Every structure is written in structure tokens, then in C-alpha cells.
Amino acid sequence: MCAAFCLLFVLCRPPDAHALPPREIIMDPPAAVVEDGMIILRLALTVDNEEGLFTLLKDGAVLELGLSVLVERERTLWRNAKAVGVDFSSILQHDPLSRDFVLRVPTPDGEKEVRDRNLSRLLQASWRRLALPVASLEELRRKEPAASYQVVLTVSLRHTGVPPWLERSSLFWSAEVVPQVKRRFFFTPPPARANNR
């Protein structure tokens, strides 16, 4: 009797019961670097459960990775002053016709679309290698040549709309897939080169 009940439980279990949704964003320490006169924010991130992310996308969810970057000029006697603020967005979804995962990702050369049937490989080539153009170095130096800065990065992962499986449901749901993550770190621009003409 017990064996029959266990067999019935295994056979009737939903196929993706083990694929729980992601619970948090995992992010390596971000860094601001200067490349070709631009301040580029480099970061690598993913979620704690890519299998759960896979299931959400296969079930029709369209997700937006939101990246908000605030650069603050440090001040001694007053609160830091905003120097630059910029927002980025990366949309991730599954295309049932091609069976590809499709990702629009920001790059220093503008937004590009990447596709792959393997979600892990897609994330490895995109979210884990983000390079976000924040501001021109000259723009910051023009405001205050010798300033130091704090960079505040806020990352969110949200549904762009009501998921297909909840469209006819009156249940409460949150657009937020995982809690927002905030990181704060320091950035000191390299000194300007002397003009030797």
C-alpha cells in the first residue's frame, strides 16, 4: 500500500516541481574603468537558480533586468552631489517558434540582441559580461577636475507584464521576481595627462 502511494506521488508530481523560481541576484563586485575616454561600468551577474529562471521563461514570462547607475561627487561638509545618472534595461524571453532564449542587452556600442537555445550559455555571454557606458571622463572633469566619486548601482529583475499563467487569476502577485540589489563603491578618475606641446 505504501509503495503504491509513493509511486502515485512520483507519477502525479508536476514535472517542474523541483524548479523553484530564483530568490536573489548574484553579483560579482562591480568596477568602473576608463576605456577610450568613457567611464565603463563592468559587472557580472546572474540569479541563484538558473533552472527556475529557465522554467519561468519557458512558461511565457518576459523579464526585464533593470540597471540604474548613479555617480555622486564626494563632498566633505555636505551630502554627495549627483554628477551623472543613467538607466539601462535588458529584456529576456523565450521564443517558442525558434526555441531560442532571446536577450536584448546594452553595450558600449548600443543595444544588441543575442540568442541561444542554452540559457546558461546565453547568460554567460551577456549578463555575466556587462559593460555599461556611464559618462565621458571629460564630462566629469569639466564639472570638478580633482573630485572623487561614489557609484551607486541598483539592479532589479521584474516581469514586464502579468505572466500568462496569472492572466485569468485574481491572486495577488508582484512584478518583482527577486529583491532589488544595491551596491555602492568608490571611483577616482585617473589624473589628466599633462599637455606637453
C-alpha positions in Angstrom: 0.0 0.0 0.0 2.8 2.4 1.0 4.8 1.5 -2.2 1.7 2.2 -4.3 1.1 5.6 -2.7 4.8 6.6 -3.2 4.6 5.5 -6.9 1.4 7.5 -7.3 3.0 10.6 -5.8 6.0 10.4 -8.1 3.8 9.9 -11.2 1.4 12.7 -10.3 4.0 15.2 -9.3 4.2 18.3 -11.6 7.2 18.0 -14.0 8.8 21.2 -12.8 8.1 21.0 -9.1 11.8 21.0 -8.4 12.4 24.2 -10.4 11.7 26.9 -7.8 11.8 30.5 -9.0 15.1 32.4 -8.4 15.3 34.1 -5.0 18.2 36.5 -5.4 20.6 38.2 -7.8 24.2 37.0 -7.5 26.7 39.7 -8.5 30.5 39.9 -8.5 31.9 43.2 -7.2 31.3 45.8 -9.9 34.1 48.1 -11.1 34.3 51.4 -13.0 37.1 51.6 -15.6 38.1 54.2 -18.2 38.2 53.0 -21.8 38.6 55.3 -24.8 37.7 58.3 -22.7 34.5 56.7 -21.4 33.7 55.5 -17.9 32.5 51.9 -18.3 30.8 50.0 -15.5 31.9 46.3 -15.7 29.8 43.8 -13.8 29.0 40.1 -13.8 25.6 38.9 -12.5 23.1 36.0 -12.6 20.4 34.6 -10.4 20.8 32.0 -7.7 18.7 29.4 -9.6 19.1 29.5 -13.4 16.9 26.4 -13.6 14.0 28.3 -12.0 14.7 31.2 -14.4 14.6 28.7 -17.3 11.1 27.5 -16.2 9.7 31.0 -15.9 10.8 31.8 -19.4 9.6 28.6 -20.9 6.2 29.2 -19.3 6.0 32.6 -21.2 7.4 35.1 -18.7 9.1 38.2 -20.2 11.6 39.6 -17.8 13.5 42.9 -17.5 16.8 43.3 -15.8 16.9 46.9 -14.8 20.2 48.6 -14.0 20.3 52.1 -12.5 23.7 53.8 -12.1 24.1 57.0 -10.1 27.5 58.7 -9.9 27.9 61.0 -6.9 30.6 63.6 -6.4 32.0 63.2 -2.8 31.8 66.3 -0.6 33.3 66.7 2.9 30.8 69.0 4.6 27.7 68.4 2.5 25.8 65.4 1.1 27.3 64.0 -2.0 26.2 65.7 -5.2 24.7 63.9 -8.2 27.2 64.0 -11.1 25.6 61.5 -13.6 22.6 59.2 -13.5 21.8 56.7 -16.2 19.5 53.7 -16.6 19.8 50.5 -18.6 17.4 47.7 -19.4 17.9 44.2 -20.6 14.8 42.2 -21.8 14.9 38.4 -21.6 12.3 36.0 -23.0 11.8 32.6 -24.8 10.8 32.4 -28.4 8.7 29.2 -28.7 8.9 29.3 -32.6 12.7 29.2 -32.8 13.1 27.7 -29.3 15.8 30.3 -28.6 16.2 32.3 -25.5 16.3 35.9 -26.7 18.1 38.7 -24.8 18.4 42.4 -25.6 21.5 43.7 -23.8 23.1 47.1 -23.5 26.7 47.5 -24.7 29.1 50.5 -25.2 28.1 50.4 -28.9 24.3 50.4 -28.3 21.8 47.7 -27.6 22.2 44.3 -29.3 20.1 41.1 -29.5 21.6 37.8 -28.7 20.0 34.3 -29.0 20.8 30.9 -27.8 18.9 27.7 -27.1 21.1 27.2 -24.0 20.1 29.7 -21.3 23.3 29.3 -19.2 25.5 29.9 -22.3 23.4 33.0 -23.2 23.7 34.4 -19.7 27.5 33.7 -19.7 27.9 35.7 -22.9 25.7 38.6 -21.7 24.7 39.3 -18.1 28.0 37.9 -16.8 30.0 40.2 -19.0 28.1 43.5 -18.9 29.9 46.7 -19.9 27.8 49.8 -19.4 28.8 53.2 -20.7 28.2 55.7 -17.9 29.7 59.0 -18.9 32.6 60.6 -20.7 35.6 61.2 -18.4 35.9 64.7 -19.8 32.4 65.5 -18.8 33.2 64.6 -15.1 36.5 66.5 -15.2 34.8 69.6 -16.6 32.5 69.8 -13.5 35.3 69.3 -11.0 38.7 68.2 -12.2 40.1 66.6 -9.0 36.9 65.1 -7.5 36.4 61.6 -6.2 33.1 59.8 -6.7 30.8 57.1 -5.3 29.0 54.9 -7.7 25.6 53.6 -6.6 24.3 50.6 -8.7 20.8 49.3 -8.3 19.8 46.1 -10.0 16.3 44.7 -10.3 14.6 41.8 -12.1 10.9 42.2 -12.9 8.1 40.8 -15.1 7.3 43.2 -17.9 3.7 42.3 -17.6 1.4 39.8 -15.9 2.7 36.3 -16.7 0.5 34.2 -18.9 -0.4 31.7 -16.1 -1.8 34.5 -14.0 -3.8 36.5 -16.6 -7.1 35.0 -15.5 -6.3 34.8 -11.9 -7.4 37.2 -9.1 -4.4 36.2 -6.9 -2.1 38.9 -5.7 1.2 38.9 -7.5 4.3 41.1 -7.5 6.1 42.2 -10.7 9.4 41.8 -8.8 11.0 38.4 -9.5 13.7 38.8 -6.9 14.5 41.5 -4.4 16.3 44.6 -5.6 20.1 44.7 -5.1 22.1 47.8 -4.4 25.9 48.2 -4.4 27.9 51.3 -3.6 31.6 51.7 -4.4 34.3 54.3 -4.9 35.7 55.6 -8.2 38.6 58.0 -8.6 39.3 59.1 -12.2 42.9 58.8 -13.4 44.7 62.2 -13.4 44.6 64.2 -16.6 47.7 63.9 -18.7 49.9 67.0 -18.9 49.9 68.7 -22.3 53.5 68.7 -23.5 53.1 70.8 -26.6 
